[in-house]
Amino acid sequence: MKYFLIIFLFFISCSQDKNEESEIISKLKKIIPEELTIISFNKSELENFYEVELSDGTYFYLDREVQHIFLGDLFRIEDKQLVNLSYVRDKEKIINLIEDIDRGKLITFEPDEKKYEVFVFTDVDCGFCRKFHSQISNYLEKGIEVNYLSFPREGLQSETANKLMTAWCSEDQKKVLTELKLGKSVPYKICDSNPIQDHYNLAKQFGISGTPTFITGNGFNIPGLIEVDELIEYLK
């Protein structure tokens, strides 16, 4: 009898939690912009708070009364050190997103002997993207495979988006991408199979707003240009 009472109380508790969460989500939907959706909603390690992620990559903590929201990293104090719980969460998210990348839609520059790989969201008109590409041989010599994804910073209807589409729709993708990064004029080429919008949406899930941005397989999101030796430290 005692066993069944415990089971009964457990289900009652779960039901109450689900009802409370449904009410909070309903209230939250009235607050966030209509074009956004709730991607994840979970209890936080912080008592009486929930972790919320929106479709544009925004992540925040919400109290159960739906009265307070705070942005930023959440740390847990362990002995004499701080554990960044937000970093652990972001790292897992990045790794999961990488696993879903369609590698057939990347423009890849391969080293003679591959030791590492990195995913780089790029824009052909960005100065630092061009600088990185002009030095790409240094990265390849260190055994780093560079996998490019497109991210037109000015949006999907921009001239830059058309240039990126041209690179991905060309027979010799690496050659055309290099020419565009050199500032050369290349006739636009459009194809239905281009991944520009998919890459753009993926970048938003990573929380990317600028280029170049480097993503590593072990969960680091590195905005801006990074020198080869420093990048290797992230890749190890």
C-alpha positions in Angstrom: 0.0 0.0 0.0 2.8 2.4 0.9 4.4 1.7 -2.5 1.3 2.6 -4.4 0.9 5.8 -2.3 4.4 6.9 -3.3 3.6 6.2 -7.0 0.4 8.2 -6.7 2.0 11.2 -5.1 4.8 11.1 -7.7 2.3 11.3 -10.6 0.3 14.1 -8.8 3.6 16.1 -8.4 4.5 15.6 -12.1 1.0 16.6 -13.2 1.2 19.8 -11.1 4.6 20.6 -12.6 3.4 20.2 -16.1 0.3 22.4 -15.4 2.5 25.1 -14.0 4.9 24.9 -16.9 2.1 25.1 -19.4 0.7 28.2 -17.6 4.2 29.9 -17.6 4.7 29.1 -21.3 1.3 30.5 -22.1 2.2 33.8 -20.4 5.6 33.9 -22.0 4.1 33.6 -25.5 2.2 36.8 -24.9 5.4 38.6 -24.1 7.8 37.5 -26.8 7.6 38.8 -30.4 5.1 36.9 -32.6 7.7 35.9 -35.1 9.7 34.0 -32.4 9.0 30.5 -31.0 10.1 28.8 -27.8 12.8 26.2 -28.7 13.4 24.9 -25.2 11.9 25.4 -21.7 13.5 23.6 -18.8 13.9 23.9 -15.0 17.1 25.7 -14.0 19.5 24.7 -11.3 18.6 28.1 -9.9 15.5 27.5 -7.7 12.2 28.9 -9.0 13.7 29.8 -12.4 13.4 28.2 -15.8 15.9 28.2 -18.7 14.4 29.4 -21.9 15.7 29.5 -25.5 14.0 31.3 -28.3 14.2 30.6 -32.1 16.5 33.5 -32.7 19.1 32.1 -30.3 18.2 34.3 -27.4 18.7 32.5 -24.0 17.5 33.7 -20.7 16.3 32.7 -17.2 12.7 33.3 -16.3 11.1 33.2 -12.8 8.1 31.0 -12.2 5.9 34.1 -11.6 6.8 35.4 -15.0 7.9 38.7 -13.4 11.6 38.7 -13.9 14.0 37.8 -16.7 17.8 37.9 -16.6 20.4 37.4 -19.3 23.9 36.2 -18.8 25.9 33.3 -17.5 24.9 31.2 -14.5 27.7 30.0 -12.3 27.7 27.3 -9.6 30.1 27.6 -6.7 32.0 24.4 -6.1 34.6 24.3 -3.4 37.2 26.9 -4.5 36.1 27.2 -8.1 33.2 28.5 -10.2 31.6 26.3 -12.7 30.0 28.1 -15.7 26.8 26.2 -16.2 25.8 28.4 -19.1 29.1 27.5 -20.9 28.4 23.8 -20.4 24.9 24.3 -21.8 26.2 26.2 -24.9 28.9 23.7 -25.5 26.4 20.8 -25.7 24.2 22.8 -28.0 27.1 23.6 -30.3 28.2 20.0 -30.5 24.6 18.9 -31.3 24.3 21.5 -34.0 27.6 20.5 -35.6 26.4 16.9 -35.8 23.4 18.0 -37.9 25.5 20.0 -40.5 25.1 18.7 -44.0 28.8 18.3 -44.9 27.8 18.0 -48.6 26.9 21.6 -48.6 30.2 23.0 -47.2 33.1 24.5 -49.2 36.0 22.6 -47.8 39.7 23.4 -48.0 41.6 20.3 -47.1 45.2 20.1 -45.7 47.6 17.4 -46.9 47.4 15.7 -43.5 44.3 16.4 -41.5 44.8 16.8 -37.8 41.9 19.1 -36.9 38.8 20.6 -38.5 37.0 23.9 -38.0 33.7 25.3 -39.3 33.8 28.9 -40.4 30.8 31.1 -41.1 32.0 33.6 -43.8 31.0 36.6 -45.8 32.9 37.4 -49.1 32.8 41.2 -48.5 34.0 41.2 -44.9 37.5 42.5 -44.4 38.6 40.0 -41.8 37.0 37.1 -43.8 39.2 38.2 -46.7 42.2 38.5 -44.5 41.7 35.0 -43.1 41.2 33.5 -46.5 44.4 35.2 -47.7 46.2 33.4 -44.9 44.4 30.1 -45.2 47.5 28.2 -46.3 49.0 28.8 -42.8 46.1 27.0 -41.3 46.2 24.1 -43.8 49.9 23.7 -43.2 49.1 23.1 -39.5 46.7 20.3 -40.5 43.5 22.3 -40.0 40.7 21.5 -42.4 38.6 24.6 -43.1 34.9 24.0 -43.7 33.1 27.2 -44.9 29.5 28.0 -44.3 27.8 31.1 -45.7 26.6 34.0 -43.6 25.6 37.2 -45.5 25.6 39.7 -42.7 23.4 42.1 -44.6 20.6 39.5 -45.0 19.4 37.0 -47.5 18.3 39.6 -50.0 21.6 41.4 -50.2 24.2 41.6 -52.9 26.6 39.6 -50.6 24.0 36.8 -50.4 24.0 36.7 -54.2 27.8 36.5 -54.3 27.8 33.6 -51.8 25.1 31.9 -53.8 27.2 32.2 -56.9 30.2 30.5 -55.1 28.1 27.6 -53.8 26.3 27.2 -57.3 29.6 27.1 -59.2 31.3 24.0 -60.4 34.6 25.1 -59.0 33.4 26.4 -55.6 36.8 27.0 -54.0 38.1 28.9 -57.0 35.0 31.2 -57.2 34.9 31.8 -53.5 38.5 32.8 -53.5 38.0 35.2 -56.5 35.0 36.8 -54.7 37.1 37.2 -51.5 39.8 38.9 -53.7 37.1 41.4 -54.8 36.9 40.2 -58.3 33.7 40.5 -60.3 32.0 37.2 -61.0 28.7 36.8 -62.9 25.9 35.8 -60.6 24.9 32.1 -60.7 21.7 31.0 -59.1 20.7 27.4 -58.3 17.8 25.9 -56.2 20.2 23.6 -54.4 22.2 26.4 -52.7 22.4 26.2 -48.9 22.6 30.0 -48.2 19.3 30.2 -46.3 19.9 27.0 -44.4 23.4 28.3 -43.4 21.9 31.6 -42.4 19.3 30.0 -40.2 21.9 27.7 -38.7 24.1 30.7 -37.9 21.2 32.2 -35.9 20.9 29.0 -33.9 24.6 29.3 -33.1 23.9 32.9 -32.0 26.2 34.3 -34.7 25.9 37.9 -35.7 29.3 38.6 -37.4 31.9 37.1 -39.6 34.2 35.3 -39.5 33.0 33.1 -36.7 34.8 29.8 -36.0 33.0 26.8 -34.6 35.0 23.9 -33.2 33.9 20.3 -32.9 34.5 20.4 -29.2 32.0 23.1 -28.6 33.7 26.5 -28.9 32.2 29.5 -30.7 35.0 32.0 -31.6 33.9 35.3 -33.1 36.4 37.3 -35.2 39.7 36.5 -36.8 42.0 34.2 -34.7 45.6 33.3 -35.4 46.5 29.8 -36.3 48.4 28.8 -33.1 45.7 30.2 -30.9 43.0 28.4 -32.9 44.9 25.1 -32.4 44.7 25.5 -28.6 40.9 25.5 -29.0 41.0 22.5 -31.3 43.1 20.2 -29.1 
